[in-house]
């Protein structure tokens, strides 16, 4: 069953952590991110507050390092 990932601007660390949880679940289930999820997360990353951007990248590194390459162009490789 396909799941729609909504594009949003993260307003809290909890929202960031929920996004990382969604990424991990999709990676575990599908072996990668759909283009829809990738675009939504990249958009959220680009418009996020810098502290939340850093929190997102830290959480991805810690919990879903295999997904980091989806975000390297947006600072994930640092």
N, C-alpha and C positions, 0 to 999 in steps of 0.2 A: 504494500500500500504506500503510495507516494505521500510525502509529507511536505507541506509548504513551509518554507522558512521565511518569516517576515523580515523585511529590511527595517532596521530601526537604529536610532542613535542611543547607544548605551548611556544610561544615567547613573549607574551604580556598579560596584564590583560584583554584586549578585547577578545583575544582568549579563555581565561579561562571563562570569562563571557558568551561567546557564547556557550561553552561546558555546562555550568550550565543551560543555557536557553534550550539547547537540552535535557538535563536530565529532567528538569521540564516538558517539552512538552511530552516526552515519558512517564513519570510517570503519568501525567494527562490523557493521551490517553490510556495507557495500564495498569495502576495500578502498574507498576514496570518497571524495566529495563530488556531488553533482555540480554541474555548471551553475545551476540556480543557487545552491548553497554557497558555492565559492564566491559568486558575485555579491550575494547579500552580505556575507561576512566581510569581504573586502570593502564594500561600501561602508558598513558600520565601523570598520577599522579606520577608514579615511576620515570620517566625520566625528570620531570620538575625541573626547578630551584627552590630552596627552598622557595624563596619569592612568586613564582607563586603557589607552592604547598599550602602554607599557605593561599594565596588569594582564591584558589579553595575551600579549606575546609571551610573558612569563608563564602564564597558565598553559598555553599551547606547548611551550618547551617542556614543561614538567609533566603534562598529562597526555599530550598527543603529539610527540615530536615528529612522527611521520607526516603530520599535516602542515608542518612549518613551511614547507616549500610553497604552499598555496599563498603564503603571505609575505614571502621574502622581498618582493618588489615594493612592499609597503612598510619595510623596516624590519621584517622578521628575521633577517639574516644577521642582524647586529649582535 
